[in-house]
Amino acid sequence: MIEKRCREVPTGVGIPAFQPGITKEDVMRLLGAPTGTARGYWPNTRAVFYELIPDQISLGFLFDRNSLRIRQTEASFTAEVDSQTVLLTLNGMLGCKLNQQIQQGLEQVWQRQSRQFSFQLDYLEGVIERQQEGRIYIGIWEEDLH
């Protein structure tokens, strides 16, 4: 089921999951105007965020100012969001390369067995963590960004 829902550029079905490397144009075409923008934390980046479902699902992106490609992609979910939606979103953020180790890391954080799980996959690094207010945060970035 996971593979059937994963595309290089999201289609808008379910929660759109954008992986690093996707262009700002593709994000804007699917999601429209962002909820907000700011200077990126890292040099040469611009932050954009969306309250996709207010008080439930937020998406965030750090775009390279020159290439306008996503360098870091983020999603945040409240407990009202089901674990399958979070799993499908994570797989999309990874470019459809979710593996058993990362899936188990998500499950450990989801079940509160661990507060944080960090990983590397090809040229990507990432973290899944439970934030103080109970939200699940997922951040995935190109390894040379941080």
Secondary structure, DSSP 8 states (H G I E B T S, - for coil): -TGGG--SS--SSSS----TT-BHHHHHHHH-S-SEEEE-SSTTEEEEEEEEETTTEEEEEEEETTT-BEEEEEEEE-TTS-HHHHHHHHHHHTTS---HHHHHHHHHHHTTS-SEEEEEETTEEEEEEE-TTS-EEEEEEETT--
